[in-house]
């Protein structure tokens, strides 16, 4: 039973989606440290990232439980279906929030000082979508803090290039979150409880805005690579990212939302991993 509950918890928080932010944190680590830092620092960074993300996802499921129960697409999620309780999700969130704060204490003073503001951004996102259609940018910022935090752990300071990498992740995540939100545009418009760009402008316009955000991501990534004096392999990695972005939007041609999941997870997961691999080769070899 315990093993099954752990599996259900991983499904609830979409643990597999850690693939989005973690590779960009590793990119930040590699360039900030000029290679691999001490193993215990890397381990602490990964632990902080996983615990913070777990807290944020559990809180989001807790906060959205009532809305999820009304939405045909999400009513089969674990809390609406009664597989896991809201109380359990909240306790899981609080536990991982405490673990995150405790871990930052062992990183460095700046990381510890920034732990509470970071959690405020991560947890606060869940309510921005009740207030503004620009909530996609709030989610982007939540994930974009990962490379900043990773660089803080390595350098003990706010490393300027990590700010550009944060912006790249922000626009990337906002762009694919718009795609994801297209699936709920009709429900969001009818319920009046959740705001999004597709709900406000319609799906065709939303997909155009998503393309614009992804163009902004490429520009920010290029600026980051210039600042860190990246080599040829990293530039090749950026070109591969562009190819995957084009493929992602090609899947959605003619507003084909039946391809939204492939565009959301497959293409974007590949973007994060492939870029990290090329950067790793660039720095280490």
N, C-alpha and C positions, 0 to 999 in steps of 0.2 A: 504493500500500500504506500509506504514511504517513497519507494522508487517511482511509483506511478505519479505520486503528487509532485515529485521533483520534475518529472517529464512534463506534466501539465503546467507547472510554473514556467518552465523554459518556453513552452508554447505560448503561454499568456504574454510573456514579456518579449516574445519574438527574439530570442537570444541569438538566432542566426543572423539577425540584422546588425549585429555588432560589426559585421564586415564593412559597414559603410564608413564609420568614423575612425576605427582603429588603424587601418593602413595609413591614413593621413597623419595620425599622431606619430606613427613610426617614421614617416617621412620627415616630420619636424625634428624628431629625436636625432636621426642620422645626420642632418645638416647642422643642427645646433651643436652637436657633440663632435662633428667632424669624423664620424664613424660610430661604432657601437660604444655606448657608455658602459659604466660598471653594471654588472648583471643585476645587482640588487636594486639599482635605480630603475632599470627597465622593468623589472618585476613589479616594483611599486607603482610605476606608471600604468601598467596593464591592469593591476588590481584596482587602482583608483578609477580607471576608465570603466571597467566592468561593473564595479559596485555603484558608481554614479549613474550609469545607464540603467542598471537594474532598478534602482530607486525611481528614476524618472519614468520608465515604462510601467512599473507597477502603479505608480501614482496616477499616470494617465488612464490606465484601465479602471482604477478606483473612481476617478473623477468622472469618467465617461460612461460608467455602468448603466445609468438610466437612459442615456441617449442611445447607447449600443443596443439596449433591449428593444428600442422602437424601430431601429434601422434594419430592414430586411437583410442587408449585406453583413451586418455585424451581430445580429441577435443570437448567433450560434457560438459567440465567444464564451470564454470560460465562466465569467461572472454572470452574465445574463442567463446562461444555461444552468447555473447552479453547480457547476463542477468545482469552482473555487468561490469563496465568499469575499465580499468587499472587505471585511475585517482582516482576512488573511492577506489580501493584497496590500492593505495599508500597513500592516505589521511588517510585511516583507519590504515595503518601501522604507519604513523607518529604520529597520535593521541595516539595510544597505546604505542608507544615508549616514548613519553613525559609523559604519565601517569605512566609508569614503573619507569622512572628516578625520577619523583616527589615523588612517593611512597617510593622509597629507601631512600630519604632524611629524612623521618620520621622513618626509621628503626634504622639506626646507621651510623656513619661516614664511616666505612669500606664498608658497603653495598652501600652507595652513591658513594664512590670512584670507586667501581667495576662495577657500572651500565653501563657506556659507553663501557668498554672492553667486558662486557657480551653481550651487544647488537651487538658489532662488530662480535663476534663469531656467534651469532644467525642469523644475517642477512648475514654474509659472507658465510655461508654454501651454499647459493643459487648459488654462483659462483664457489665453489670448484669442483662441478661436471662437470664444463666446462674445468677444468684444470687437474684433476687427477682421476684415477679409485678408489683411496682410500677415496673418498668423503664420503663413508659410516661411516668412523671413525670421520669425521668432524660433521656429523649429530649426532653421538653418543656423541661426546663431548658437542654439543649444549644442548642435553637433560641431559647429565651427570652433567652439571653445577647446575642443580636444587638442589640436595642434598647439594652441597657446599654452595650455596646461602642461603638455609634454615638454615644451621648450623651457617653461618655468622650472620644471623638475630638474632639467639638465643644467641650466645656466644660473638659476636663482634670480633671474631678472625677466622683465617683459622683453623678449627677443623680437625686434622689429619685423624681420621677415615672417615670423609666425602670424603676424597680424594680416598679412596678405594671403597667407595660406588659410587663415580663418575666413576671410572674405570669399575665397574660392570655394570652400566647403559650404559657406552660407548660401551662395547663389546656386551651387549645384544641388544642395538638398531642397532649397525652396523650389527649384525647377522641377525636380521629380516628385515633390510633395503635391505640387499643383496637378501633375498627371494623376497621382493617386486619388486626389480629392475629386477629380472629374467623375469617378464612379458614384459619388454620393451627392452630386450637384442637385438632382431633383429632390432628394430627401431633405437636404439642407435648406433648399428654397422653401419647401412646403412646411417644414417644422419650425423654421425661424429660430432655431436654437444654436446653430453652428454657422459661422461665416467663413467664406473661402472665395478665392478668385474665380473659380468656375461657377459658384453660386451667384456671384455678383455680376460677372461679365458674360457668362455663357461659355460653353466648352470650346468652340472655335477660337475665341479671343484668348481664353486661358492657355490653350496650347501654344499660341503665338508668344504670350508672355513667358511661358516656360522656355521656349527657344531663346528668347532674349536673355533670361537669367543664365542659361547654359553658355551663351556667348560670353557673358560677363565672367563666368567661372574660368573660361579658357584664358581670358585677358589677365585675370588675377593670378592664375597659375604661372603664366609667362612672366609676370612681374616678380613673383616669388623666385622663380628659377634664375632670373637675372640677378636678383639681390644676393643669392647664395652662390653665384658663379658656377652654376650647374654645368655639367659636361654634356657631351653629345648623346649619351644614353638616356639621360633625363629628358632631353628635348625629343628624342624618339618616343619616349613614354608619353609625353604630352600629345604628340601626333596621334598615337594610338587612342588616347582619351577622346580626341576629336572624332576619330572614326567611330568609336562606340556611341558617342553622343548623337552623331548623324544617324547611326543605326537605330538608336532609341526612338528618335523622332520619325524615322522612316516607318517603324512598326505602327505608329499612330496615324499614318497618312489617312486622309479622309475621315478623321475623327474616329478611328477604329478603337474603341475602348475595350474590345474583347482582347486586345493585345496589351492592356495596361499593366497587368501583372508581370509579363515578360519584360516590358520596358522598365518597370519600376525596380524589380529585384535583379533579374539576370544581367541586364546591361549595366546597371549602376554598381552591382557587386563586382563585375568584371573591371569596371573603371577604377575602382579603389584598389583592387588587388594588383592589377597590371601596372598601374602607375607606381605603386609601392615597389614592385619587383624591379622595374627599370631604374628607379631612384636608388634602390639598394645596390644594384650593379654599378651604377654611376659612382656612388660614394665608396664602396668597398673594393672595387676592382679597377 
